[in-house]
């Protein structure tokens, strides 16, 4: 066992340090004192809950999103990382000898290794009228379970914490509780009664030695049996609703039918527990429908409303843009109602949502200073580099919007995330697909490049939203997957100029040498001329930042302008030498690095922190980091599949100066995080110490292999000057140059289909 400690180093904020492997989760005295102090600082903003108090954070099986459900590690970690009055949830099961245990399922095989310990122990029973096979507690004594360890019940979660903790009794968990609450969920009272085990008698017995705050069940008769037996100061009774079409086993009514008679529920319970869809239903495309009146109706009936089903690593409504904090806030801070508690596998996110992000407006005071830089606009919500993506980025609070400049064949600079239009548009489905060519200097794979089409041809193409995690069936905003239009650099700058909230624009320039030598296009001149034409040359309100991976490009801009230059290091580096930083300072005012150059990763765990940010700061170079995304599969386990936790660790932990993100709203909201304004930062808003979670995972496992390190030196920076502009050879004119290109004949269509089907189809399906 171990304890949480505040690790402060010169120049670094406190961090949440996970316990050492040999002293895991021990000694809670320090944490309890700390948490008590924090609890006194919780928001006093009015809540629309039944009691008027802040909604409860209910940790289902502890921190079950990371550790095996109902394990001692899960319960202890929930206490360490949540609000001080977090409620610990326990699904109660009874063994053959009447011992109550915390276990998430009636079938022990679903979250333990019991089938390997007792391979012949499988039985078959009727459960609510359904024949069910498995390993059941009614066939084992608690002593039989001594060698049975817990594992994850959801296979998509990490296996690194499996087979460590044994099964806990109710008394084991109750012993952990100081000021936290305790919630016992009784899922199958009728089943246990059929096998001569009395759940009500057991609960009465255990209540004499353990404090129980809530008892829930989906069975009406269970509450009839325990009514009046606990006294006035006993636990709150909460009736659990399952799917509306399911039958309640003791009344033979559907849960939907019972829902229409809340006055009946009030006769035996003081609250109801419902799935999220009872309040905020979804349509068949996973978008939110208007909320129901359930919360208001229940509150009128005097019933508290608790909601289940919150987890950071499941697919949520597209409206939330993969951001779990937004989902929590929609249930507690929507202006019309607030539920009274939320059952979550990730109580750290529920805690921060309620305590740090509730009741703050878009114009609330900012408590931390860093740049929120868009990546192709709000490209997590709309096709990148479109008018809609940029407009949303501005609306969502971006400080800087970006334009990756590409050149059309007629010399028009415009915004596109790729020089290959097959990556960003549906060009492969148009007659313009016959412009496909292979350019070895850019890619070994053929593409339809921007310099092969005129701007009138390009601007009428249909854009496509990127789906970097399609293999996980995670699709971004399907309703808007082809919305918006591509815009020229001039239109982009006009959009930025009309905004009162932006501090800067960032213009990204790549492939300048190739365009000069092979296409006769001078992208640098085109950018400078457009900036002058749109009034940015002498602008005193909106700053211009020029970014490139090529030092020669930035040197050229430095010679011809006074714009701020930003050098992007594409490689993942573990160290940068002073010679390298001094060389960068000759042509750049800031640096962009990737996330792995800050926190080293292996097998989805953070293994450590580099000194790259520290070295760049030593040379007075601001550091911007990319790429921040909301999808939980993009984050190491250390950040608990919560984009806000990740941002917090990079900003409040590593001290970077800006986030480059496809979801600007999430980063901009973090700036207004109320918890950062406090003298003592609560545990759910402390950055995690790199490598600490891996240490817990490796208690009984070999550490993952370290990624190879790359040291960045001055030799990696130096480049020859850009070549002069060379007139474009007439032979490089596209086969079809007319704006109104005709569709190819059948033979040509067949040939193109055979040549391009794999390439273009794969891109369209991204």
C-alpha positions in Angstrom: 0.0 0.0 0.0 1.1 3.6 -0.5 0.0 7.3 -0.5 -0.3 10.3 -2.8 2.4 12.8 -2.4 2.8 16.3 -3.8 6.0 16.4 -5.7 7.3 19.9 -6.2 10.5 20.7 -8.0 12.0 24.1 -8.8 10.0 25.6 -11.7 7.5 22.7 -11.7 4.0 22.6 -10.2 2.9 19.9 -7.9 2.1 16.5 -9.4 -0.1 13.6 -8.5 2.5 10.9 -7.9 1.2 7.4 -8.0 2.4 5.1 -5.2 5.5 3.1 -5.5 4.9 -0.5 -6.5 6.0 -1.9 -3.1 3.9 0.6 -1.1 0.7 0.7 -3.3 -2.1 2.8 -1.9 -1.1 2.8 1.8 -1.4 5.5 4.5 -4.3 7.6 3.6 -3.9 10.1 6.5 -2.2 12.7 4.3 -4.7 12.4 1.5 -7.7 12.6 3.9 -6.4 15.9 5.4 -5.7 17.2 1.9 -9.1 16.1 0.5 -11.0 17.6 3.5 -9.4 20.9 2.7 -10.2 20.7 -0.9 -13.8 19.7 -0.3 -14.4 22.9 1.6 -13.5 24.8 -1.5 -16.1 23.1 -3.8 -18.3 25.3 -5.9 -21.1 27.1 -4.1 -22.9 27.9 -7.3 -26.6 26.9 -7.3 -27.4 23.4 -8.4 -30.7 22.2 -9.8 -30.5 19.0 -7.9 -33.3 17.8 -5.5 -31.3 18.8 -2.5 -29.5 21.9 -4.0 -26.2 20.3 -3.3 -23.6 19.4 -5.9 -24.3 16.1 -7.7 -22.6 13.0 -6.3 -19.7 11.3 -8.0 -20.4 7.6 -7.7 -17.4 5.4 -8.6 -18.7 2.1 -10.0 -16.5 -0.6 -8.6 -14.0 2.1 -7.7 -11.8 3.4 -10.6 -13.0 0.5 -12.7 -12.1 2.2 -16.0 -8.4 1.5 -15.3 -8.2 -1.3 -12.6 -10.3 -4.4 -12.4 -13.8 -3.6 -11.2 -14.2 -3.9 -7.4 -10.5 -4.5 -6.8 -8.8 -2.9 -3.8 -6.6 -0.9 -6.3 -9.7 0.4 -8.0 -11.3 1.6 -4.8 -8.2 3.1 -3.4 -7.4 4.9 -6.6 -11.0 6.3 -6.8 -10.4 7.8 -3.3 -7.1 9.3 -4.3 -8.3 11.0 -7.5 -11.9 12.0 -6.8 -13.8 14.6 -4.8 -13.6 14.0 -1.1 -17.2 12.8 -0.8 -17.0 10.3 -3.7 -19.4 7.4 -3.3 -17.9 3.9 -3.7 -20.2 1.6 -5.6 -20.2 -2.2 -4.8 -22.3 -4.8 -6.7 -23.1 -7.2 -3.9 -22.9 -11.0 -4.4 -23.4 -13.7 -1.8 -21.2 -16.8 -1.5 -22.5 -20.2 -0.5 -21.6 -19.6 3.2 -23.3 -16.2 3.2 -20.3 -13.9 2.8 -21.0 -10.7 0.9 -18.5 -9.7 -1.7 -18.1 -6.9 -4.2 -18.1 -8.3 -7.7 -19.6 -6.7 -10.8 -21.4 -9.8 -12.2 -23.4 -12.8 -11.1 -21.1 -14.9 -13.2 -17.6 -14.9 -11.6 -16.0 -15.9 -14.9 -16.8 -12.4 -16.3 -14.2 -10.5 -14.3 -11.9 -13.1 -12.6 -9.7 -16.1 -13.3 -12.0 -18.5 -11.6 -12.5 -20.8 -14.6 -8.7 -21.4 -14.6 -8.7 -22.1 -10.9 -11.8 -24.4 -11.0 -12.1 -25.5 -14.6 -14.8 -28.0 -13.7 -16.9 -25.5 -11.8 -19.2 -24.3 -14.5 -22.9 -24.6 -13.7 -26.2 -23.7 -15.3 -29.0 -21.8 -13.6 -32.2 -19.9 -14.4 -31.7 -16.2 -13.9 -34.8 -14.1 -14.4 -36.2 -16.8 -16.6 -33.1 -17.2 -18.7 -30.8 -20.2 -18.6 -27.4 -18.9 -17.7 -24.1 -20.8 -17.7 -21.1 -19.7 -15.6 -19.3 -19.9 -12.3 -21.6 -18.7 -9.5 -20.9 -17.5 -6.0 -23.7 -19.8 -4.7 -21.4 -22.8 -5.5 -18.3 -21.5 -3.7 -17.4 -20.5 -0.1 -15.4 -17.4 0.4 -12.5 -19.6 1.3 -12.7 -21.2 -2.1 -12.2 -17.7 -3.6 -9.0 -16.9 -1.8 -6.8 -17.8 -4.8 -9.1 -16.2 -7.3 -7.9 -12.9 -8.6 -9.7 -10.2 -10.6 -9.2 -9.1 -14.2 -10.8 -6.6 -16.5 -14.4 -7.3 -17.5 -14.1 -5.2 -20.6 -11.4 -6.6 -22.9 -10.6 -3.4 -24.7 -9.0 -2.1 -21.4 -5.5 -2.7 -20.4 -4.5 -6.1 -19.2 -1.6 -4.7 -17.2 -3.5 -4.6 -14.0 -5.1 -8.0 -14.2 -4.6 -10.9 -11.8 -3.1 -8.8 -9.0 -6.0 -8.1 -6.5 -8.2 -10.7 -4.9 -11.9 -10.5 -4.3 -12.9 -8.1 -1.5 -15.7 -8.5 1.0 -18.1 -5.8 1.9 -16.2 -5.2 5.1 -12.9 -4.9 3.3 -14.2 -2.0 1.2 -16.1 -0.4 4.1 -12.8 -0.3 6.0 -11.3 2.0 3.4 -14.1 4.6 3.8 -13.5 7.7 5.9 -15.7 10.5 4.6 -16.6 8.8 1.3 -20.0 7.3 0.8 -20.8 3.6 0.3 -23.4 2.4 -2.2 -24.5 -1.3 -2.3 -26.2 -2.5 -5.5 -28.3 -5.7 -5.2 -28.9 -6.9 -8.7 -30.3 -10.4 -8.1 -32.1 -10.7 -4.8 -34.7 -13.1 -6.2 -32.0 -15.4 -7.6 -30.3 -15.6 -4.2 -33.6 -16.2 -2.4 -34.3 -19.2 -4.7 -31.0 -20.7 -3.3 -31.9 -20.0 0.4 -29.6 -16.9 0.7 -31.2 -13.8 2.2 -29.8 -10.6 0.8 -31.9 -8.5 3.2 -30.8 -10.3 6.3 -27.2 -10.0 5.2 -27.5 -6.3 4.6 -29.1 -5.7 8.0 -26.3 -7.7 9.6 -23.5 -5.8 7.8 -25.1 -2.4 8.5 -24.3 -2.9 12.2 -20.6 -2.7 11.5 -20.4 -0.8 8.3 -21.9 2.5 7.3 -24.1 2.1 4.2 -25.3 5.3 2.5 -27.3 3.9 -0.5 -28.9 0.6 -1.4 -30.1 0.1 -5.0 -31.9 -2.7 -6.8 -33.9 -3.3 -9.9 -36.4 -5.6 -8.0 -39.5 -4.1 -6.4 -40.0 -7.0 -4.0 -36.5 -6.5 -2.5 -37.5 -3.1 -1.3 -40.8 -4.5 0.1 -38.7 -6.9 2.2 -36.4 -4.3 3.7 -38.9 -1.5 4.1 -38.7 -0.2 7.7 -36.0 -2.6 8.8 -33.1 0.0 8.8 -34.7 2.8 10.8 -34.9 6.5 10.1 -31.1 6.9 9.8 -30.7 4.0 7.5 -29.4 4.1 3.9 -31.3 5.8 1.0 -33.2 3.3 -1.1 -32.8 3.8 -4.9 -34.8 1.9 -7.5 -32.8 0.9 -10.5 -34.4 1.0 -13.9 -33.0 -1.3 -16.6 -33.9 -1.1 -20.3 -37.5 0.2 -20.7 -38.6 -2.9 -22.6 -37.2 -5.3 -19.9 -39.5 -6.9 -17.4 -39.1 -6.2 -13.7 -38.9 -9.8 -12.4 -41.2 -9.5 -9.4 -44.1 -7.4 -10.8 -43.9 -8.6 -14.4 -44.2 -5.0 -15.6 -41.8 -3.4 -18.0 -39.5 -0.8 -16.5 -41.0 1.7 -19.0 -44.4 1.0 -17.5 -43.1 1.5 -13.9 -41.5 4.8 -15.1 -44.9 6.2 -15.8 -45.9 5.8 -12.1 -43.2 7.6 -10.1 -45.6 8.1 -7.2 -45.6 4.3 -6.8 -41.8 4.3 -6.8 -41.8 7.0 -4.1 -43.7 4.6 -1.8 -40.6 2.4 -1.3 -37.6 4.5 -2.6 -36.2 8.0 -2.2 -34.4 8.0 -5.6 -34.2 6.3 -9.0 -31.2 5.1 -11.0 -31.6 5.2 -14.7 -29.4 4.7 -17.8 -28.3 7.9 -19.6 -30.8 7.3 -22.5 -33.7 7.8 -20.2 -32.8 11.5 -20.0 -30.8 12.2 -23.1 -31.8 9.7 -25.8 -30.0 9.3 -29.1 -31.2 8.9 -32.6 -30.0 6.0 -34.8 -27.0 8.0 -35.9 -25.8 8.6 -32.3 -26.8 12.2 -32.1 -28.7 13.7 -29.2 -32.5 14.0 -29.3 -34.2 16.6 -27.1 -34.0 15.7 -23.4 -36.9 14.1 -21.7 -38.8 15.5 -18.7 -37.7 12.7 -16.4 -35.5 14.6 -14.1 -38.0 17.4 -13.5 -40.8 14.8 -13.1 -38.9 12.8 -10.6 -37.9 15.9 -8.6 -41.5 17.0 -8.5 -42.3 13.5 -7.1 -39.6 14.0 -4.4 -37.2 11.4 -6.0 -33.5 12.0 -6.5 -32.2 11.0 -9.9 -29.0 9.1 -10.4 -27.6 8.2 -13.8 -25.5 5.2 -14.8 -23.4 4.4 -17.9 -20.7 7.0 -17.7 -17.3 5.9 -19.0 -14.5 7.6 -20.9 -13.7 4.7 -23.1 -17.1 4.1 -24.8 -18.6 5.8 -27.8 -20.7 8.7 -26.8 -23.0 11.0 -28.8 -21.4 12.8 -31.7 -22.6 16.1 -30.2 -19.9 15.8 -27.5 -17.0 15.5 -29.9 -15.5 12.5 -28.0 -15.1 14.8 -24.9 -16.4 13.1 -21.7 -16.4 16.3 -19.7 -19.0 17.8 -22.2 -21.2 14.8 -21.6 -21.1 15.0 -17.8 -21.9 18.8 -18.0 -24.9 18.1 -20.2 -26.4 16.2 -17.3 -25.6 18.6 -14.5 -25.1 22.1 -16.0 -27.5 22.5 -18.9 -29.5 25.4 -17.4 -32.7 23.3 -17.1 -31.9 20.6 -14.7 -29.2 18.7 -12.9 -29.2 15.0 -12.0 -28.3 14.2 -8.4 -25.4 11.8 -9.1 -23.5 10.0 -11.9 -22.2 6.5 -11.8 -18.9 6.5 -13.5 -16.0 4.1 -14.3 -13.7 7.2 -14.4 -14.5 9.2 -11.2 -11.6 11.6 -11.9 -13.5 13.0 -14.9 -16.8 13.2 -13.1 -15.0 15.0 -10.2 -13.3 17.6 -12.4 -16.5 18.1 -14.5 -18.6 19.0 -11.4 -16.0 20.9 -9.4 -13.8 22.5 -12.0 -15.9 23.1 -15.2 -19.5 23.5 -14.1 -21.2 26.9 -14.1 -18.5 28.7 -16.0 -19.3 30.6 -19.2 -17.3 31.1 -22.3 -16.3 34.5 -21.1 -15.2 33.4 -17.7 -11.8 34.5 -16.4 -8.9 32.5 -17.7 -6.7 30.9 -15.0 -3.8 29.7 -17.2 -2.0 31.3 -20.1 -1.1 29.3 -23.2 -2.0 29.4 -26.9 -4.8 27.3 -28.3 -3.8 26.7 -31.9 -6.1 25.0 -34.3 -5.0 22.2 -36.6 -6.7 22.9 -39.9 -9.4 24.7 -37.9 -11.7 22.6 -35.8 -11.0 19.6 -38.0 -12.4 17.2 -35.4 -15.8 18.6 -36.1 -15.8 19.6 -39.8 -13.6 18.8 -42.8 -10.3 20.5 -42.2 -9.3 23.9 -43.7 -12.9 24.7 -44.6 -14.8 27.8 -43.8 -16.9 25.9 -41.3 -13.9 24.4 -39.5 -12.3 27.8 -39.1 -15.5 29.5 -38.0 -16.0 26.8 -35.3 -12.4 27.1 -34.2 -12.9 30.8 -33.6 -16.3 30.3 -31.9 -14.8 27.6 -29.7 -12.1 29.9 -28.3 -9.0 29.2 -30.4 -6.3 31.9 -30.0 -4.7 31.0 -33.3 -6.2 29.5 -36.5 -3.9 27.9 -39.0 -3.7 27.6 -42.8 -1.5 25.0 -44.4 -0.8 26.8 -47.7 -1.0 24.9 -51.0 -0.6 26.2 -54.5 -2.9 25.7 -57.4 -1.6 25.4 -61.0 -2.6 29.0 -61.7 -0.7 30.3 -58.7 -3.5 30.8 -56.1 -2.5 30.1 -52.5 -5.2 28.3 -50.5 -5.7 26.3 -47.3 -5.5 22.5 -47.4 -4.0 20.0 -44.9 -2.4 18.0 -47.7 -0.8 18.8 -51.1 -2.6 15.7 -52.3 -6.3 16.5 -52.8 -7.1 12.8 -52.6 -6.5 13.0 -48.9 -8.9 15.9 -48.2 -11.6 15.9 -50.9 -13.7 13.6 -53.1 -11.7 14.4 -56.2 -11.2 10.7 -56.9 -15.0 10.5 -57.7 -14.8 13.3 -60.2 -13.5 13.5 -63.8 -10.5 15.3 -62.4 -9.2 11.9 -61.2 -7.3 11.6 -64.5 -4.9 14.2 -63.1 -3.3 11.6 -60.9 0.5 11.5 -61.1 3.5 10.2 -59.1 5.9 12.8 -57.7 8.8 11.0 -56.1 10.0 14.1 -54.4 6.7 14.2 -52.4 5.5 10.6 -52.2 6.1 7.2 -53.8 2.4 6.8 -54.1 0.4 8.5 -56.8 -1.9 11.4 -56.0 -3.9 14.3 -57.4 -1.7 17.2 -56.4 -2.9 20.8 -55.9 -0.5 22.1 -58.6 -2.2 19.9 -61.2 -5.5 21.8 -60.8 -6.6 25.4 -61.1 -8.1 27.2 -58.2 -11.6 27.3 -59.9 -11.4 23.5 -60.2 -10.2 23.1 -56.6 -12.6 25.4 -54.8 -15.6 23.4 -56.2 -14.4 20.1 -54.8 -16.3 18.5 -51.9 -14.2 18.3 -48.8 -13.9 15.2 -46.6 -13.6 15.0 -42.8 -10.6 13.0 -41.6 -11.2 9.9 -39.5 -7.8 8.9 -38.1 -9.4 6.3 -35.9 -11.8 4.7 -38.3 -10.2 1.3 -37.5 -11.8 1.7 -34.1 -15.1 2.6 -35.8 -14.7 6.1 -34.3 -16.2 8.5 -36.9 -16.1 12.2 -36.6 -19.4 14.1 -37.0 -20.9 11.9 -39.8 -23.7 14.4 -40.6 -21.1 17.0 -41.5 -18.5 14.8 -43.1 -18.6 16.7 -46.4 -19.7 20.1 -45.1 -18.0 23.4 -45.8 -15.9 24.7 -48.6 -12.2 25.1 -49.3 -11.0 28.7 -49.0 -8.2 30.7 -50.4 -5.4 32.2 -48.2 -7.0 35.6 -48.9 -10.4 34.4 -47.7 -8.8 32.8 -44.6 -7.0 36.0 -43.7 -10.2 38.0 -44.2 -12.0 35.6 -41.9 -9.3 36.1 -39.2 -9.3 39.9 -39.7 -13.0 40.0 -38.9 -12.5 38.1 -35.6 -12.1 40.1 -32.4 -10.9 37.1 -30.4 -7.9 35.8 -32.3 -4.4 36.8 -31.3 -2.6 35.3 -34.3 -2.8 33.4 -37.5 -0.4 30.6 -38.3 0.6 30.0 -41.9 2.3 26.7 -42.6 4.5 26.4 -45.7 5.9 23.1 -47.0 7.3 21.8 -50.3 8.6 25.3 -51.2 11.8 24.0 -52.9 9.9 21.5 -55.0 7.3 24.0 -56.1 10.0 26.5 -57.2 12.2 24.0 -59.0 9.5 21.8 -60.6 6.3 23.7 -60.9 7.5 27.3 -61.3 5.4 28.3 -58.2 6.8 30.6 -55.5 4.7 29.9 -52.4 6.7 32.3 -50.3 6.1 35.2 -52.6 2.4 34.2 -52.9 2.1 34.2 -49.1 3.9 37.5 -48.6 1.9 39.2 -51.3 -1.4 38.0 -49.9 -0.5 39.1 -46.4 0.2 42.6 -47.8 -3.0 42.7 -50.0 -5.2 41.8 -47.0 -3.6 44.3 -44.7 -1.6 42.0 -42.4 1.8 43.5 -43.3 1.2 46.4 -40.9 -1.4 44.8 -38.7 -1.1 45.7 -35.0 -4.0 43.5 -33.8 -3.6 40.1 -35.3 0.0 38.7 -35.3 1.3 36.5 -38.2 3.2 33.3 -37.5 5.0 31.5 -40.3 5.6 27.8 -39.7 7.7 25.2 -41.6 9.7 22.1 -41.1 12.4 23.6 -43.4 14.8 26.1 -41.9 15.5 27.5 -45.4 11.9 28.5 -45.8 12.0 30.4 -42.4 15.3 32.0 -43.3 13.7 33.3 -46.5 10.7 34.7 -44.7 13.1 36.3 -42.1 14.9 38.1 -44.9 11.7 39.5 -46.5 9.5 40.2 -43.5 9.2 40.8 -39.7 6.7 38.0 -39.2 7.2 35.6 -36.3 8.7 32.3 -37.5 8.0 28.8 -36.0 10.2 25.8 -36.7 8.5 22.4 -36.6 10.6 19.4 -35.7 8.8 16.4 -37.3 10.9 13.7 -35.7 10.3 12.4 -32.2 13.3 13.5 -30.2 14.3 12.6 -26.6 17.0 15.4 -26.2 18.1 18.5 -27.9 21.6 19.9 -27.5 22.4 23.5 -26.9 24.1 23.7 -30.3 20.7 22.8 -31.8 18.7 25.3 -29.9 21.2 28.1 -30.7 21.0 27.2 -34.4 17.2 27.3 -34.3 17.2 30.7 -32.7 18.9 32.2 -35.8 15.8 31.7 -37.9 12.9 30.8 -35.6 11.0 32.5 -32.7 9.2 29.4 -31.5 9.3 25.6 -32.0 6.7 23.0 -32.6 7.3 19.4 -31.4 5.2 16.3 -31.1 3.7 15.0 -27.9 6.1 12.0 -27.8 9.0 14.5 -27.7 7.7 15.7 -24.3 6.5 12.4 -22.7 8.1 9.2 -23.8 5.7 6.4 -24.4 5.7 2.6 -24.8 2.8 0.2 -25.1 0.3 3.1 -24.4 2.0 4.0 -21.1 4.1 7.1 -20.4 7.6 6.0 -19.5 9.2 9.3 -18.7 9.7 12.9 -19.6 12.4 14.4 -21.8 14.3 17.6 -21.2 13.4 19.0 -24.7 10.9 21.6 -23.4 13.3 22.6 -20.7 16.2 23.1 -23.1 14.1 25.1 -25.6 12.8 27.3 -22.8 16.4 27.8 -21.6 17.0 29.4 -25.1 13.9 31.6 -24.7 12.0 29.6 -27.3 8.3 29.0 -26.7 7.2 25.4 -27.3 4.0 24.4 -29.0 3.0 20.8 -29.1 0.9 18.7 -31.5 -1.3 16.9 -32.0 -4.1 17.0 -29.4 -7.2 15.0 -30.1 -10.3 14.1 -28.1 -10.6 10.4 -29.1 -9.6 8.3 -26.1 -7.6 5.9 -28.2 -5.1 8.7 -28.9 -4.1 9.0 -25.3 -1.9 6.8 -23.1 -3.6 5.1 -20.1 -1.8 7.6 -17.8 -4.3 10.3 -18.9 -7.3 8.1 -18.1 -8.8 8.4 -21.6 -9.7 12.0 -20.9 -8.4 14.8 -23.2 -8.6 17.3 -20.4 -6.3 15.3 -18.1 -3.9 15.0 -21.0 -3.9 18.8 -21.6 -3.5 19.4 -17.9 -0.4 17.2 -17.8 1.3 19.0 -20.8 0.3 22.5 -19.6 0.4 22.3 -15.8 3.0 19.5 -15.8 5.4 19.9 -18.7 4.9 23.7 -19.0 4.4 23.9 -22.8 3.3 27.2 -24.3 0.6 26.1 -26.6 -1.5 23.1 -27.8 -2.1 22.4 -31.4 -5.5 20.7 -31.5 -8.2 19.4 -33.8 -10.7 20.2 -31.0 -10.0 23.8 -29.9 -13.1 23.9 -27.6 -11.6 21.3 -25.2 -8.3 23.2 -24.8 -10.0 26.6 -24.6 -12.4 25.4 -21.8 -9.4 24.2 -19.8 -8.1 27.8 -19.6 -11.3 28.7 -17.6 -10.8 25.7 -15.3 -11.9 27.0 -11.9 -9.7 24.5 -9.9 -6.5 26.1 -11.2 -7.3 29.3 -9.4 -7.1 27.7 -6.0 -4.2 27.8 -3.7 -4.3 24.0 -3.3 -5.0 22.2 -6.5 -7.4 19.2 -6.0 -6.1 15.8 -6.9 -8.2 15.4 -10.0 -6.5 18.4 -11.5 -2.9 17.5 -10.7 -0.7 16.4 -13.6 0.4 12.8 -13.3 4.1 12.1 -12.8 5.4 10.4 -15.9 6.1 6.7 -15.4 4.2 6.3 -12.1 1.3 4.4 -13.6 3.7 2.1 -15.5 5.4 1.4 -12.2 2.1 0.2 -10.8 1.4 -1.9 -13.9 4.8 -3.5 -13.7 4.6 -4.8 -10.2 4.5 -8.4 -11.6 5.3 -7.7 -15.2 8.5 -7.0 -17.2 8.6 -3.3 -18.3 7.9 -2.6 -22.0 10.7 -2.0 -24.3 12.0 1.6 -24.4 11.5 3.5 -27.7 14.8 4.4 -29.4 15.9 7.9 -28.6 16.9 10.6 -31.0 19.2 13.5 -30.0 18.6 16.7 -32.0 21.7 18.7 -32.9 22.6 21.7 -35.1 23.3 19.3 -37.9 19.6 18.4 -38.1 18.7 22.1 -38.6 21.1 23.3 -41.3 19.8 23.3 -44.9 21.0 24.9 -48.2 19.2 28.0 -49.4 16.0 27.6 -51.4 16.5 27.3 -55.1 15.3 30.1 -57.5 12.0 29.8 -59.3 12.3 27.7 -62.4 9.8 28.2 -65.3 7.5 25.3 -65.5 8.1 22.9 -68.4 5.2 22.8 -70.9 5.4 19.0 -70.8 4.2 19.0 -67.2 0.8 20.5 -68.2 -1.9 18.2 -66.9 -3.6 15.9 -69.5 -6.9 17.6 -68.8 -6.5 21.3 -68.0 -10.0 22.5 -68.8 -12.1 23.7 -65.9 -15.0 21.8 -67.3 -13.2 18.5 -67.8 -15.2 15.8 -69.6 -15.6 12.3 -68.1 -13.2 9.8 -69.6 -14.4 7.2 -72.0 -15.3 3.6 -70.8 -11.8 2.2 -71.6 -10.1 5.0 -69.8 -12.5 4.6 -66.9 -11.6 1.0 -66.6 -7.9 1.6 -66.7 -8.1 4.4 -64.1 -10.3 2.2 -62.0 -7.7 -0.6 -62.0 -4.8 1.7 -61.3 -6.4 3.9 -58.7 -9.1 1.9 -56.9 -7.0 0.7 -54.0 -5.3 4.1 -53.5 -8.3 6.4 -53.8 -10.8 4.1 -52.1 -8.6 3.8 -49.1 -8.4 7.6 -48.8 -12.1 8.1 -49.2 -12.7 5.6 -46.4 -10.3 7.3 -44.0 
